Amino acid sequence: MELGLAGKRFLVTGGTRGIGRAVVDGLLTEGAAVAYCARTADAVAEVESELKAGGATAIGTAVDVGDAAALKKWVSDSAAALGGVDGVVANVSALAIPDNQENWRTSFDVDLMGTIGLVEAALPHLLTADSGSIVTISSVSGREIDFASGPYGTMKAAIIHYTQGLAFNLAGKGVRANTVSPGNTYFPGGVWPSIEENDPELFATALGLNPTGRMATPREVANAVVFLSSSAASFITGTNLVVDGALTRGVQF
């Protein structure tokens, strides 16, 4: 299938590891140019060096998406460097799971407002692009009650609702908006290896809930993101694509 991403320009938040890094790699493989950000400057520089060594057009910047002004500046600078923006992928999460006041505020600022800030800053560029695309990353925790049902799950649910509204309001303006909701995704440095080491009972329970007997890889989730970002998905907007290996039991109509 031809995805039609060659020459397109994308912004990806949280692009140095896990799902975000896999999305960056997937878009670059299809011939797109990508500007990505993450909080840690050393990780950003390391990834940029790796990507450019392979001949990719990739620009990395250290940005905290919870800082609205810094996020807006990054979008503006990246659009100028790339010559425009055809799509964005809002991937960053604070992963603030325990239910306390600090985590509610952090989840709101990073997960929800980081997503909204990216979209609002990029929208003027997307509206002038040929078929702009917005993909937000939510979670299965946004559609069912699980161990992350507090601030994390609530903000992930809000992201799905927000994206659905974008899809409806922007459909007539040539911009699509979709959500990808991953199930448990295992990668080095991610939350699940930490849980596996520090809370093996929770890890075993989570693993046992998935009928595939395993967790997703970042690449498996990124494949869905890349597809939804492409012209091959030109009539798909307002969807929440669950990538969870049949983990969730709720029927999604």
C-alpha positions in Angstrom: 0.0 0.0 0.0 1.3 3.4 -0.9 1.0 5.7 2.1 1.8 8.9 0.3 4.1 10.3 3.0 7.2 11.1 0.9 8.0 14.7 1.3 5.5 15.3 4.1 6.5 17.2 7.2 5.5 16.1 10.7 5.9 17.1 14.3 6.1 14.4 17.0 6.2 15.1 20.7 8.0 12.6 23.0 10.0 11.3 20.1 13.1 9.8 21.7 11.9 6.5 23.0 9.0 4.0 23.0 6.0 4.7 20.9 7.2 8.2 20.0 10.5 7.0 18.7 8.9 4.3 16.7 6.5 6.8 15.2 9.5 9.0 14.2 11.2 6.0 12.6 8.1 4.9 10.8 7.4 8.4 9.3 11.1 8.7 8.2 11.0 5.3 6.6 8.1 6.4 4.5 10.1 9.4 3.3 8.7 12.1 5.5 10.7 14.8 7.3 10.2 14.9 11.1 10.8 17.4 13.9 10.5 15.8 17.3 10.9 16.9 20.8 11.4 15.4 24.3 12.4 16.8 27.7 15.9 15.4 27.9 18.5 17.3 25.8 21.0 14.4 25.8 18.5 11.9 24.6 17.3 14.3 21.9 20.8 14.9 20.6 21.6 11.2 20.7 18.6 10.2 18.6 19.1 13.1 16.2 22.7 11.9 15.6 21.5 8.3 15.0 18.8 9.4 12.6 20.9 11.8 10.6 23.6 9.2 10.3 21.1 7.2 8.3 20.4 10.1 6.0 17.0 11.1 7.5 15.7 14.6 7.7 15.1 14.8 11.4 15.3 17.8 13.8 15.4 17.2 17.5 14.7 19.8 20.2 14.6 19.6 24.0 11.1 20.9 25.0 8.9 20.4 28.0 5.4 20.3 26.5 4.0 21.4 29.9 5.5 24.8 29.2 3.0 26.3 26.8 5.2 29.1 25.6 8.1 26.7 24.9 5.8 24.3 23.0 4.4 27.1 20.9 7.9 28.3 20.0 9.0 24.8 19.1 6.1 24.4 16.7 6.8 27.8 15.1 10.6 27.1 14.8 10.0 23.6 13.4 7.5 24.7 10.8 10.0 27.3 9.6 12.8 24.7 9.5 10.7 22.2 7.6 8.9 24.7 5.4 5.5 23.9 6.8 3.6 21.2 8.7 1.5 18.4 7.2 0.8 16.5 10.4 1.3 16.3 14.1 1.5 13.4 16.6 0.8 14.3 20.2 2.5 11.5 22.1 3.8 12.9 25.4 2.4 11.6 28.8 3.6 12.4 32.3 2.5 8.8 33.2 1.4 10.3 36.6 -0.7 7.3 37.7 -1.1 7.5 41.5 -4.2 9.4 42.6 -3.0 12.5 44.3 -3.4 16.3 43.7 0.1 16.7 42.2 -0.5 14.0 39.6 -3.9 15.5 38.7 -2.2 18.8 37.9 0.8 17.2 36.1 -1.5 15.1 34.0 -3.6 18.0 33.1 -0.7 20.2 32.2 1.3 17.6 30.2 -1.1 15.0 28.9 -4.1 17.2 28.1 -2.8 20.7 27.7 0.4 19.4 26.0 -1.9 17.9 23.4 -4.1 20.9 23.0 -1.1 23.3 22.9 0.5 21.3 20.1 -2.7 21.2 18.1 -3.5 24.9 18.6 0.0 26.0 17.6 0.2 23.7 14.6 -3.3 24.3 13.3 -2.6 27.4 11.2 0.0 25.4 9.3 -2.2 22.3 9.0 -5.0 24.4 7.5 -2.7 25.5 4.7 -1.3 22.0 4.1 -2.7 19.6 1.6 -4.8 17.3 3.8 -3.5 18.0 7.3 -3.5 15.3 9.9 -3.7 15.2 13.7 -3.1 12.0 15.6 -3.3 12.0 19.4 -2.1 9.1 21.6 -4.5 8.1 24.3 -4.7 4.7 26.1 -7.0 1.8 26.8 -7.1 3.3 30.3 -9.1 6.1 28.7 -12.0 3.8 27.8 -12.2 1.4 30.7 -11.5 1.4 34.4 -8.1 -0.2 35.3 -5.3 0.4 37.7 -4.6 3.8 36.1 -8.2 5.1 36.4 -7.2 8.3 38.3 -5.5 11.2 36.7 -3.9 9.2 33.9 -7.0 7.5 32.7 -9.2 10.6 33.1 -6.9 12.8 30.9 -6.6 10.0 28.3 -10.4 9.9 28.1 -10.4 13.7 27.7 -7.9 13.4 24.8 -10.3 11.1 22.9 -13.2 13.4 23.4 -11.1 16.5 22.4 -9.9 14.7 19.2 -13.4 13.7 18.2 -14.4 17.3 18.5 -11.5 18.4 16.3 -12.5 15.8 13.7 -16.0 17.2 13.5 -15.1 20.8 13.4 -12.2 20.5 11.0 -13.6 17.9 8.5 -14.8 20.7 6.2 -11.5 22.4 6.3 -9.4 19.5 5.1 -7.8 18.5 8.4 -8.3 15.0 9.9 -8.0 14.1 13.6 -7.8 10.6 15.0 -6.7 8.9 18.2 -4.7 5.8 18.8 -5.2 4.0 22.1 -2.5 1.5 22.8 -2.8 -1.3 25.3 0.2 -2.2 27.5 3.4 -1.6 25.5 6.7 -3.0 26.5 10.0 -1.3 25.7 13.3 -0.7 27.5 13.1 2.3 29.8 9.3 2.2 29.7 6.8 1.9 32.6 6.3 -1.9 32.2 9.9 -3.1 32.6 9.9 -0.9 35.8 6.7 -2.6 37.0 8.0 -6.0 36.1 11.0 -5.4 38.3 9.3 -3.5 41.2 5.8 -4.9 41.2 6.0 -8.4 39.6 2.5 -9.3 40.9 0.9 -6.3 39.0 3.0 -7.2 35.9 1.9 -10.8 36.0 -1.8 -9.7 36.4 -1.5 -7.3 33.5 0.2 -9.8 31.2 -2.4 -12.4 32.1 -5.3 -10.2 31.0 -4.1 -10.1 27.4 -5.3 -13.1 25.4 -2.3 -12.8 23.1 0.0 -13.6 26.1 2.2 -10.6 25.5 2.3 -6.8 25.4 2.6 -4.6 22.3 5.8 -3.4 20.8 6.2 0.3 20.0 6.5 -0.5 16.3 3.0 -2.2 16.4 1.5 0.9 17.8 3.4 3.2 15.6 2.2 1.4 12.5 -1.3 2.5 13.3 -0.2 6.1 13.9 1.7 6.2 10.6 -1.2 4.8 8.7 -3.7 7.3 10.2 -1.3 10.1 9.4 -1.1 9.1 5.7 -3.2 9.8 2.6 -4.1 6.1 2.6 -6.4 7.0 5.5 -7.9 10.1 3.7 -11.5 9.3 4.7 -10.8 8.3 8.3 -11.3 11.0 10.8 -12.8 11.0 14.3 -11.9 7.4 15.0 -10.3 6.0 18.2 -8.1 3.1 16.9 -7.5 0.7 19.8 -4.2 -1.3 19.4 -4.3 -3.7 22.4 -4.3 -7.3 21.2 -7.9 -7.8 22.4 -7.0 -6.6 26.0 -10.1 -4.5 26.5 -13.5 -6.2 26.7 -15.8 -3.3 26.1 -17.5 -3.2 22.7 -16.6 0.0 20.8 -19.5 1.0 18.5 
